[in-house]
């Protein structure tokens, strides 16, 4: 059996809970006020290019002539090195000062005209968050210049929509769930459906969850790097070495250094602190990426893949984002969802064509999404319902740009629809609308270009399920729309479909 835990949890040690999950909206707004209280239109510009010098200062100030960061994307608790080189007209002494509201800084190493520091990413970063590190340099005349570095780190998921159930994280990292429970996917020890949130039993101190857009099982990763799983287990997707459904969480043996998890249709993924990816469950079409078609009831290492900061499991395919901003995919590919220009299923990862500078990925039913650092969204795969958002219903085996959305900070691919969160806190949706999962108040069967979700503002997190959608606002309230069979919208009703968002019960 493949060993799940990487030998040394160097990047994961010793952290405790990172946020009060019941107040994740307020936490996000405190850290990123511009996302919750939009400023004038110039605030909507994409993040600046971080690779070149950009120091600005007063007349007579030193000049930052070179700025370098060892990576743009980094695992949670991972490290990167930041460095600036300056020029000072009067050749006098310089003072350097580094600061960040997020993560931690080591002791700077300063030279006469250079300064270098190591930044460690936080254990938990809200969806769409981009940590900033600022350095200022001041000369003897007290003139100064500064440079801002922006990085992307593995997000903690606190909201997730599944096949017919939903989940969120609350205080002390306890997951709550609602909706369908026939396979125990609510994790409360029963098989009773619930139209309002119920507490997942026996776990706390979780930092991230996943319900998967077509999954009937669930995953959670703890602050200590442990992985917990429950729900449907026909193909071993729970990962406990059995095919027995679990109505309460079980810990996956050997998991101790995981930073992120993702649930697929009948399989699961985990990203370790060394940037390796592990997979288990259904594998007939290569969704596990281990070079075989053998189902696995315990984790197996995805082949030929390293330096991963984020992974996303779709229905039967998967995506991985590497620290260099490239995207890799594997599994079922009859609609081109792997993105390598073919419709041939892949048993091991293949690089997605014509795509770089990516900061987030999300796998749908048979389509895929990527968010680039310039705030644009790209899509490929199945498109019969306008799922790719490019204004057509033409299937694509290489990425195309989603029309009409910009300044995007987070994405989520559902089974046949997709969501995007704009920097100004609005939510946009496209694709199938058979169950009103686009939330625009219409009964149009589908939308081939994005439409704005009605009545939502100051949103800080989103999640698209099989036929419903979820969002969290900056005030911490949760909202849902679309199909409501089994009460998966969490508003206390069942089978009452919603074409615009309703608030989830506390």
N, C-alpha and C positions, 0 to 999 in steps of 0.2 A: 504494500500500500504506500502510495506517495505520502511523504511527510508534509503536513500542511503548514506548520510553523517554520518560518525562516529562522536560521540558527541564532541570530542575534538581533534583538529588537532595539537597535541603537537609536532609531528615530522615534520610538514610541514610549520610552520609559517614563514612569513616575507621574503621569498627569492625572488630575482628578477632573470632575465635571467642569465643562468650560462655559456653559451658559445656563441660565434659568429658562428651560424650554417653554414654560408656560408664558413667558414674556418674550418669545423669540422675535416678535415684531418690534417691540420697544427696544430690545437689544440691537437689532439691525439698524433702527433709526438713530440710535445714539452713536453708533459707529459710522454710519453713512447718512448723515442728515440730508444730503442733497437728493437722496433717493426717495425721501418721504416728504420733503418740503421743496419741490422743484423751484429752482431759480429761473432767471430769464433764459431765453432761447439758446444763448451761448453755452449754457450748462449741458446742453444735449449733444455736444460734440463728442466723437469717439475718443477713447483714451489716447494720449499722445504716444508717438513712437518712443520707446524706451531705450533704443539701442545707440543713440547718438547724443552728443552734448546738447544740453538745453538750458544751462544755467542763465538766469536773468538777474541783473543787479543794477545798482545805481552807477552814475558816472564816476569813474575812478575806481570802480569795484574790481576785484579779481574776476577772471574769466574761467569758466569751466570748459576746457577744450576737449575733454574726452570723458565719457561715462560708460561703464561696463557693468553688466550683471551676468553671473555665471549661468543663469537660466531665467526664463520667464514663467515657467510652470514648475511647481514644486509640491511634493507630497505633504500632507499635514504632518507637522512636527519635523519636516525636512528642513535642510539648510541651503542657503545660497550665499554667494560672495558678491558684494557690491563695492565698486571702486570708482573714484573720480581722479582726474588729473587736471590741474589748474595752471593758470598763467597769471602772474601778478606784475603789473607794469613797474611798480616801485621796488620790486625785489625784496620787500620787507617780509617779516614773519607772518604766517597765516594761522588762523584758528579754524578748526573743523568741528562741526557739531552734527551728530546724527540723531534722528528721532523717528518714532513710529507709534501710532495708537494701537497697533495690532502686532502680535508676535513679540519676539524679544531680540535685542541687539547685543552682540558681544562687544568686547572692548576694541575700539578702533585702533588701527595701526596707521600712524600718521608719518608722512615724510615732509620734506620742505614744501613740495607742491602736490603731494598725493595723499589720499586717505582711503582706507579700505576697512570694511567691516563685514562680519558674518551675521546674517539675519536668520532666525529660526521661526518657521511658520507656526501658527497656533494649532492646537489640537482640533479646533472646531471653527470653521468659517461658514457663515450663512450662505445660502444659495445666491449666486450672483455677486458675492462680495469680492472686491479686489483690494487686497492690502496695499498700503502705501508706506514707503520709507523715504524720508526727506533728509537731505544733507545740506548744510549751509557752510559757506566759507567766508571768513571775515579777515580783512587786512588791517594794518596798523592805523589806517585812516578811519577805521570803523565802517568802511564800505563793505557790502556783502553781496554774494550771489548764492543761488540755491538750485538744487536739482531734486526732482521728485521721481522716484522709481515706483512702478506699479507692477505687481506680480499676481499670479493666479495660483491658488492652492486647492487641494482636494476639499470639496464642500461637505459639510454635514447636512444630511437630508433629514428634515424634521416633519415633512409632509409627503405622503405617498398614496397614490390611487392605484388600486389593483384591478383585477378582473371584475369582481362584484363586491369588493370591500375597500375600505379606506383606513389610513392610519395617520396618527400624528404623535409627536413626543411632547410630554409635559414636564412639570417640575421634577427635579432629581433624575431626569432621563428615563422616566417610565413611559412606555408606549401605550397608547389607547387605540382602539379599533372599532369599526362599526360596519354593518352590512351583512353579506352572506357569510355563514359559518358552517356550511355542511361538511367541510373537511377540517374544521378546527382552525381556520385561518385567522380568527379573531384572537386566538391565543389565550382565552379566558378559562380554559379547562372544560368547555362545553361545546356542543354543536348547535347552539341556539342562535338564530339570527338576531341582530339588534339594530334598530333604527336610530339609536343614539350611541355615543361612544361608551365602550366598556374597557376596563383596565386589563391589559395583558398581564397575565399572572407571572409571578416568580422572578421577574427581572427588573433591575433598576440600574442607574448609572450608564444608560445607553447614550451614545452620541450621534448615531445615525441609523436610519431604518430604510427598508425597501419593501413595497408591496407588489411592484411590477405591473405593467399595463395590461398583461393578460395572465397574471399569475393567480394561483389559488393557494399560495404559500407565502410566507413572509420571513424576512431576515432583519436582524439588528446587530450592530457592532458596539461593543462596550468601550468605555474609556481605557480599559486595560488591554484592548486589542482582541478580546474574545468575541466569537461569533455565536449567535443564538438563532434558532430556526424553528418554525412550526407550520402546520397546515398540511396540505395535500402532499403525498409522498409516493405516488405511483412509480416513479422512475428513480427514486433516491434523491430527489431535489432538496429534501430537508438536510441530507448530508450526514446522517447519524449511522450509516451502514445498514439501514433497514429499508423496507418499503412500506412501513407502517405510518399511517396518518398520525399527526401529533396535534392535540388540541391545546397543548401548553408548550412553552419553549423548551428546547433541549440544546445543550451546548455542543458544538461540533468539536470533536476530539482533536486536540493538537493546535487549535486556533489560539494564538497568543500575540500576534503582531499585526493584525489586520487594521487598516485605516478606512476602508470603504467596502460596501457590499451592494449587489444589484440582483434582483430576482427577474428571471425570464419566464417564458411560458411554462416550462416544466424543468427548468435548470437554474443554476445559481452561479454567481461570480463573487470573488473577493479579491481585493487588491492588498498586498502586503506592504509593510513599511520599507522593503527593499525594492519596490517597483515591479514585483512579479505578480502574475495573475493566476488564480486558482479557480477551477470550475468543477461542477458536479451535477448529476441529474441526467436528463434525456439527451441523447447524442446521435440519433439516427442520421442527422444531416450535418454533423460536425460542430454543433453548437458549443461543445466543450473545448474545441481548438487544440486537442492533444494528438491529432494525427490519426485518430481511430473513429469508429462509429459505435463504440461500446458505451452503454450507459454506465454511470458511476454513482455509487451511493456514498462515496467519500471523496474529498477533494483531490483533483489531479491538476498538475501544473500545465498551463497553457503553453504550447510549444513556441520557441523562437521569439519570445516577447520579453522585453525588459524596459526599465525606466518609465513605467506606466504611472500616471498620476490620477487617472480616472478610467472606469470601465462601465459599460452599460449593456444590460442584457435585454434583447428584444423577445419576440415570440420564439424564434428558433435561430436567431443570429445574434452576434455581439459586436460591440465596438470597444476599442481601447485608445486612449489619448496618451501619447508619450510626451516626455518633458521637452522635446524639441518642437512641439506643436503639430506633429504629424499624427494621422489617424490610421488605425489598423483594424481590420474586420475579418470575421470568419463565420462559417455556418451556412444555413440555408440561403440560397441566392437566386431563386427562380425569377425574382422581380428586380434583380440588380442591386439589392440592399447592401451587399458587401462593398459595392462602389469601386470595383477594380476594372470596370469596363466589360465584364462578362456576365452571364447568368449561370455560371458554373458554381455549385456549392463548394466551399473551401473547408478542408479539415484542419488547416493551420492558418494563422493570420496572414492576410495579404494587405499591402498598403492601399489605402483609398487614393484614387488618382486625383491629380490637379487640386490638391487641398493642403494648405499650410497655414501657419499662424493661428491655429485653432486653440480655443481656451475652454471649450465644453462640448460634450457629445451626448446624444440621447438616441436610444434604439426604440423604434416602434414595432408594430405588428410585422410588416414587411417593408418598412421604410426606415430611413436613418436621417438624423439631423446633426449639424455641427454649427457652433458659434465661433466666429473668428474674432480676433482682438479689435477689429475695426467696427464691431457691433453689427455686422451682417450675418444672416443665417443662410445656411446651405443645406440642401436636401437631395436625397437620391433613393431609388427603389420604386415601390408600388405607388401608382398615382391615379388609379381609376376614379377615386373620389376627390381628386384635387389635393391629395395628402401632401404633395411636395410644395404646394403654394406658389407655383411659378406661372399660374394662369392657364395651365393646360391640364389634360388628363393623360399625358404621355409618360410612360414608364421611362426611368432614367437609370443607367448603370454607372454613371459618373455624376458628381455633384453639380447641381444648378442652384442659382441664387433664388431664395424666396423673395417674392415681390412685395414691395410696399411696407417693409418694416426696416427700421434702422435703430441705432442706439440701443440694441438689445443687450441685456445683461444675463438672461437665463432662458433656457429652452427646455421643453418636455415633449417627447413624442408619445402619443397614445397609440391605440391599436390601429385606428384609421383616421385619426385627427392629430393635430399638433398645437402647442401653445408656445408663445414667446412673451417674455416680460421685458417691457421697455424701461429705460433708465428713469423715465418720468413716473413710473409706478402704474402704468396702464398695461392691460393684458390683451394680447391679440391671438386669434385662433383661425384655423383653416382645416379643410378636409371634410370628412363625413360629418353630417349633422342630423343623421337619422334619429338620434335620441336627444337632440337639442344640446349636444355636448359642446357646441361652439359658444353658447351663452350669449348670442347677440339678439335674442328675442324673436328670431325668425323661425319659420318652419321650412326654409330652403333645405333640400336634401343634402347638399354639400356646397362648399365654397372653395374655389380654386385659387383664391388669393385671400390674404388675411383680412379679418373683420375684427373690430374692437369688441371685447366682452362688455356687455352693458352694466352700468352701475358700479363698476369697481375702480377704485383709485388707491394710491398709496400702497400698492401690493408689493410684498417683499419675497414671496415664494409661490411657486406654481407646481402642479402635477397633473398630468393627463393619464387617465385610466383607459380601460377598454371602451367604455361608452359614457363616461362621466369625467368631470374635471374638478380640481380643487385649487384654492388659493388662500394665502394668509396675507392679511393687511398689516400695516405698520402698527396698528393698535392691538395686535395679537389675536384679533377675531379670525375665524376660519369660515370659508365660503365654499359652496358647492353648487354644481348645476349639471343637467343632463339626465341620463337614465337613473331611476331611483328604485329599481327592483331590489328587494331585500333591505331597503332602507339605507343604501350606501351613500346617500347625500347627508345623512346624519341629522336631519331636521325633525326627526320624530315621526315622519310619515313613511309609508311604503307605497311604491308603484305610482306616486305622483311625480310625473316627469317635470323638470324645471327647465324653461328656456332662458332664464336669467338667474344669476346667483341668488342663493338663499343661505342664511347663516346656519352653520353647524351648531348643534346644541352644545352647551358647555360640558 
